[in-house]
């Protein structure tokens, strides 16, 4: 009987450990994704909880580290008694929470396995019931599992695990996730992921635009919004789900230019295009402003299509350009030119495209060929697409050498040192 209890407790411990390690790892791959999910929860739970939004990233990092370390401790049989009680405490919180989410459906995906494994809310609840049963089994028979490591060995294992998950999260936050689980990953042909199968009914949305005039806000439709009227100022765009239908991997991806024309197909048909994603200009890293102007200048010199995608409104765009980009303008790059590159996209979609603000995506006829955080982006005229040494005829001259790059000095003078600007 003792052997049976030992086997059952060991199986429960191993399954719990593997689950928590996997859950922590896939979240650590994309800490910003977990941050966005926590923000979604806080917004869905009501206005009172929105005061905690600034703590979402800290909460995400702590949750990821806790899950991963708990899984390591269970898997390696480190302080199994303490780990079991911690696992019970976690499941005691998460099980009723996921039951509420399954019933009320405030969010469509719990995010328990990041973007690696998408579960429905009810599937998540039943998954937690299974984990809760495993925790109870482990607690009941944990005394039948003898220790594996000494105290020093356990401390070393926990320290290594903490450093590993912390360093891994830091790298993915500073740069981009090392594994991209989202539909906009490199190599994907985006138009195929936006297609509705024959006979499938798409979601029906009612889209409205909120404008403000003389301190009064008013909603308009696409048919009657005050286009060109300087007295009205754009506030926000709202999309309300009217009827749920089939949802392709990529949805709500519409690129609206500054004239409010849908240019999504035009962008995806470009031979080569560069996209800069800034989902919220108020949160965009200001220290990357000079590099952004460099990119605008390089694209201008190579006739490379460039699109600056944001979820912010027109007023925020103009303010961002005036305050953060204006200092870097010269005789080539001016406000009118920069403003012409801005387009509007749903901010949730922009967060999905690239986990950086700003981030850069390179497209070639609708296929994602590269993604970067702006801080990591190094561009030259060859990769921007309109100069290819392999295709150039022998003896032909081109205005741009293959090794030519545009650095900060091409756009602004050394006296204009903005590198110390706080992000």
C-alpha positions in Angstrom: 0.0 0.0 0.0 2.9 2.4 0.9 4.4 1.7 -2.5 1.1 2.5 -4.3 0.9 5.8 -2.4 4.5 6.6 -3.2 3.8 5.9 -6.9 0.6 8.0 -7.0 2.3 10.9 -5.1 5.3 10.8 -7.4 3.1 10.8 -10.5 1.1 13.7 -9.1 4.2 15.6 -8.2 5.8 15.1 -11.7 2.6 16.1 -13.6 2.2 19.2 -11.5 5.8 20.1 -11.9 5.8 19.7 -15.6 2.6 21.7 -15.9 3.9 24.6 -13.9 7.3 24.6 -15.6 5.7 24.6 -19.0 3.3 27.3 -18.0 6.0 29.5 -16.6 8.4 28.9 -19.5 5.9 29.8 -22.3 5.0 33.0 -20.3 8.6 33.8 -19.8 9.1 33.6 -23.6 6.6 36.5 -23.9 6.4 38.5 -20.6 4.7 41.4 -22.3 1.9 39.1 -23.5 1.3 38.1 -19.9 1.3 41.8 -19.0 -1.3 42.5 -21.6 -3.5 39.6 -20.5 -3.4 40.9 -16.8 -4.4 44.3 -18.1 -7.3 42.7 -20.0 -8.4 41.1 -16.8 -8.2 44.3 -14.8 -10.2 46.2 -17.4 -12.8 43.5 -17.6 -13.3 43.3 -13.9 -14.5 46.9 -13.6 -13.3 50.4 -13.2 -12.1 49.9 -9.6 -9.4 47.4 -10.8 -8.0 49.7 -13.4 -6.1 51.6 -10.8 -3.8 48.6 -10.6 -2.9 48.7 -14.3 0.6 50.3 -13.7 1.4 47.2 -11.7 0.5 44.7 -14.4 4.1 44.2 -15.7 5.5 43.7 -12.2 2.6 41.3 -11.4 3.3 39.4 -14.7 7.0 39.0 -13.9 6.3 37.8 -10.3 3.6 35.4 -11.5 6.0 33.9 -14.2 8.9 33.5 -11.7 6.6 31.9 -9.1 5.0 29.4 -11.5 8.4 28.4 -12.9 10.1 28.0 -9.6 7.2 26.1 -8.1 7.3 23.8 -11.1 11.0 23.2 -10.7 10.7 22.5 -6.9 7.9 20.0 -7.6 9.7 18.4 -10.5 13.0 18.0 -8.6 11.4 17.1 -5.3 12.7 20.2 -3.5 10.8 20.9 -0.3 7.8 19.0 -1.6 5.7 19.7 1.5 6.1 23.4 1.2 5.7 23.3 -2.6 2.5 21.3 -2.3 0.9 23.8 0.0 1.9 26.6 -2.3 0.4 24.7 -5.2 -2.8 24.3 -3.2 -2.9 28.0 -2.4 -2.4 28.9 -6.1 -5.1 26.5 -7.3 -7.5 27.7 -4.5 -7.3 31.1 -6.1 -7.2 30.1 -9.8 -9.9 27.5 -9.8 -12.8 29.7 -8.6 -11.4 32.6 -10.7 -11.5 30.5 -13.9 -15.0 29.3 -13.0 -16.1 32.9 -12.9 -14.3 33.6 -16.2 -16.0 30.6 -17.8 -19.4 31.7 -16.7 -19.1 35.5 -17.2 -16.7 35.3 -20.2 -15.0 38.7 -19.6 -12.0 37.5 -21.7 -12.0 34.9 -24.4 -8.6 33.3 -23.5 -7.3 32.9 -20.0 -3.6 33.1 -21.1 -2.6 30.3 -18.7 -0.2 28.9 -21.4 0.5 32.3 -23.1 0.0 32.1 -26.8 1.6 28.7 -27.1 -1.6 26.8 -26.2 -5.0 28.5 -26.5 -7.7 27.0 -24.3 -11.3 28.0 -24.0 -12.4 29.3 -20.7 -14.3 26.1 -19.8 -11.3 24.0 -20.8 -9.2 26.1 -18.5 -11.5 25.5 -15.6 -11.6 21.7 -16.1 -7.8 21.7 -16.4 -7.6 23.4 -13.0 -9.9 20.9 -11.5 -7.5 18.1 -12.6 -4.6 20.0 -11.2 -6.5 20.5 -7.9 -7.1 16.8 -7.7 -3.4 16.1 -8.2 -2.5 18.7 -5.5 -4.8 16.9 -3.1 -3.3 13.5 -3.9 0.2 14.9 -3.4 -0.7 16.6 -0.1 -2.3 13.4 1.2 0.7 11.2 0.4 3.7 13.5 0.3 5.2 11.9 3.4 5.8 8.8 1.2 8.3 10.8 -1.0 11.7 10.9 0.6 14.0 14.0 0.0 16.3 13.9 -3.0 18.8 16.7 -2.4 20.6 18.1 0.6 19.7 21.7 1.8 22.7 23.1 -0.1 21.7 21.3 -3.2 18.2 22.6 -3.0 19.4 26.2 -2.5 21.7 25.9 -5.5 18.9 24.4 -7.7 16.4 27.2 -6.8 19.1 29.9 -7.3 20.0 28.6 -10.7 16.3 28.3 -11.7 15.6 31.9 -10.5 18.6 33.3 -12.4 17.7 31.4 -15.5 14.0 32.4 -15.7 14.9 36.0 -14.6 17.6 36.4 -17.3 15.4 34.7 -19.9 12.5 37.2 -19.2 14.9 40.1 -19.2 16.2 39.2 -22.6 12.7 38.7 -24.1 11.6 42.1 -22.6 14.6 44.0 -23.9 14.6 42.4 -27.4 11.8 40.3 -28.8 10.5 36.8 -27.7 12.9 34.1 -28.8 9.9 32.0 -29.9 7.0 33.7 -31.6 3.7 31.9 -31.1 1.6 34.5 -32.8 0.2 34.5 -36.4 2.4 37.4 -37.4 5.6 35.4 -36.9 8.5 35.5 -39.5 7.7 33.4 -42.5 4.0 33.6 -42.3 2.0 34.8 -45.4 -0.5 37.1 -43.8 -3.3 37.1 -46.4 -3.7 33.3 -46.0 -4.3 33.8 -42.3 -7.0 36.4 -42.9 -9.1 34.3 -45.2 -12.6 33.1 -44.2 -13.4 29.6 -45.5 -16.2 29.4 -48.0 -19.6 29.6 -46.3 -18.1 30.8 -43.0 -19.8 33.8 -41.4 -17.3 36.5 -40.1 -17.8 38.4 -36.9 -20.1 41.4 -37.3 -18.8 44.6 -35.7 -20.2 48.1 -35.4 -17.4 50.6 -35.7 -17.8 54.1 -34.5 -15.5 57.1 -34.3 -15.6 59.5 -31.3 -14.8 63.1 -32.1 -14.8 66.1 -29.7 -15.9 69.7 -30.4 -16.0 72.5 -27.9 -15.5 70.0 -25.1 -18.4 67.8 -26.2 -17.8 64.2 -27.5 -20.0 62.7 -30.2 -20.0 59.3 -31.9 -20.0 59.0 -35.7 -20.1 56.1 -38.2 -17.8 55.6 -41.2 -20.5 57.2 -43.3 -20.9 60.5 -41.4 -17.7 61.3 -39.5 -16.6 64.9 -39.8 -13.8 64.4 -42.3 -11.8 67.5 -43.0 -13.7 69.6 -40.4 -10.9 71.3 -38.3 -13.4 72.0 -35.5 -13.8 68.3 -34.7 -10.9 66.4 -33.0 -10.5 62.6 -33.2 -10.7 61.0 -29.7 -10.9 57.2 -30.3 -12.2 54.4 -32.5 -14.7 51.9 -31.0 -15.6 48.4 -32.4 -18.5 46.5 -30.8 -19.1 42.9 -31.6 -22.7 42.5 -32.9 -22.6 38.9 -33.9 -19.9 36.2 -33.3 -18.8 34.2 -36.3 -15.7 32.3 -37.6 -12.5 34.0 -36.5 -9.4 33.5 -38.7 -5.9 33.6 -37.0 -5.5 37.2 -38.1 -8.6 39.4 -37.6 -9.2 43.1 -36.9 -6.2 43.9 -39.1 -7.1 47.0 -41.0 -4.6 49.7 -41.9 -6.3 53.1 -42.2 -4.2 55.9 -43.6 -4.4 59.6 -42.5 -7.2 60.2 -45.0 -9.2 57.3 -43.4 -8.8 55.0 -46.4 -8.4 51.3 -45.9 -5.0 50.5 -47.4 -4.5 47.0 -46.0 -4.5 45.2 -49.3 -2.2 47.8 -50.8 0.4 47.3 -48.0 0.2 43.5 -48.3 0.7 43.7 -52.1 3.9 45.8 -51.8 7.0 44.2 -53.3 8.8 45.2 -50.1 7.5 47.3 -47.2 8.8 48.4 -43.8 6.3 48.8 -40.9 7.0 50.5 -37.6 4.6 49.6 -34.9 3.9 52.1 -32.1 0.6 50.9 -30.5 0.5 53.8 -28.0 2.5 56.9 -28.7 2.3 58.0 -25.1 4.2 54.8 -24.2 6.6 54.7 -27.2 10.2 54.8 -26.2 11.3 58.4 -26.8 15.0 57.4 -27.0 14.3 55.7 -30.3 13.0 58.9 -32.0 16.3 59.7 -33.7 16.6 56.2 -35.1 13.0 56.4 -36.4 13.8 59.6 -38.3 16.9 57.8 -39.7 14.7 55.0 -41.0 12.3 57.6 -42.5 15.3 59.2 -44.3 16.6 55.9 -45.5 13.3 54.8 -46.9 12.9 58.2 -48.6 16.3 57.8 -50.4 15.4 54.2 -51.5 11.7 54.8 -52.4 11.0 52.1 -49.9 7.3 52.1 -48.7 7.2 52.9 -45.0 4.1 52.8 -42.7 4.0 54.0 -39.2 1.2 52.1 -37.5 -0.4 53.4 -34.2 -3.5 52.9 -32.2 -3.3 56.5 -30.9 -5.5 59.3 -32.2 -4.6 62.2 -34.6 -3.9 64.7 -31.8 -1.5 62.2 -30.1 0.3 61.7 -33.5 0.7 65.4 -34.1 1.9 65.9 -30.5 4.4 63.0 -30.8 5.8 64.4 -34.1 6.1 68.0 -32.7 7.8 67.1 -29.5 9.8 64.0 -30.2 10.6 64.0 -33.9 10.8 67.7 -34.7 14.3 68.1 -33.2 15.6 65.6 -35.8 14.1 67.2 -38.9 16.2 68.6 -41.7 15.7 69.8 -45.3 14.6 66.3 -46.4 12.6 65.0 -43.4 9.9 67.5 -42.3 6.6 67.3 -40.5 4.4 66.9 -43.5 6.5 64.0 -44.8 6.5 62.2 -41.5 2.7 62.7 -40.9 2.0 61.2 -44.3 3.5 57.9 -43.2 1.2 57.5 -40.1 -1.7 55.0 -40.3 -4.2 53.8 -37.7 -4.6 50.2 -36.6 -6.4 48.6 -33.6 -4.0 48.8 -30.7 -4.7 45.2 -29.6 -3.7 44.0 -33.1 -0.5 46.1 -33.0 0.4 44.5 -29.6 0.0 41.1 -31.3 2.1 42.0 -34.4 5.3 42.7 -32.5 6.1 42.9 -28.7 8.0 46.2 -28.9 7.0 49.8 -28.8 8.4 50.8 -31.2 9.0 47.6 -33.2 9.8 47.1 -36.9 8.4 44.5 -39.3 9.6 43.9 -42.8 7.2 42.5 -45.4 7.7 41.2 -48.9 4.4 40.7 -50.8 2.5 40.0 -47.6 5.1 37.6 -46.0 6.8 38.6 -42.8 10.5 38.5 -43.5 11.9 40.0 -40.3 10.9 41.5 -37.0 12.9 43.7 -34.6 12.7 45.9 -31.5 13.7 49.3 -32.8 16.7 49.3 -30.5 18.0 46.2 -32.4 17.1 47.4 -35.9 20.1 48.0 -38.2 19.0 49.0 -41.7 20.8 49.6 -45.0 19.6 50.3 -48.5 20.1 46.7 -49.7 17.8 45.1 -47.1 15.2 47.8 -47.5 14.5 46.2 -50.8 15.2 48.5 -53.8 18.9 47.6 -54.3 20.0 44.1 -54.9 23.6 43.6 -55.8 22.9 40.1 -57.1 20.4 41.4 -59.6 22.3 44.5 -60.7 23.9 44.2 -64.1 27.7 44.0 -64.3 29.2 47.4 -64.7 26.0 49.3 -63.9 26.3 52.0 -61.4 23.8 52.7 -58.6 23.4 55.7 -56.4 23.7 53.5 -53.3 26.6 51.2 -52.6 25.8 47.8 -51.1 27.5 48.6 -47.9 26.0 52.1 -47.5 24.2 52.6 -44.2 22.4 55.6 -42.8 23.5 56.6 -39.3 22.4 59.3 -37.0 24.8 61.8 -38.5 22.9 61.6 -41.8 19.9 63.2 -40.2 21.0 65.4 -37.3 24.2 67.0 -36.1 26.4 65.7 -33.3 25.5 68.8 -31.3 21.9 67.5 -31.1 22.5 64.8 -28.5 19.3 63.3 -27.3 20.7 59.9 -26.2 20.2 60.9 -22.5 16.5 61.4 -22.9 14.5 59.4 -20.5 12.4 56.7 -22.1 
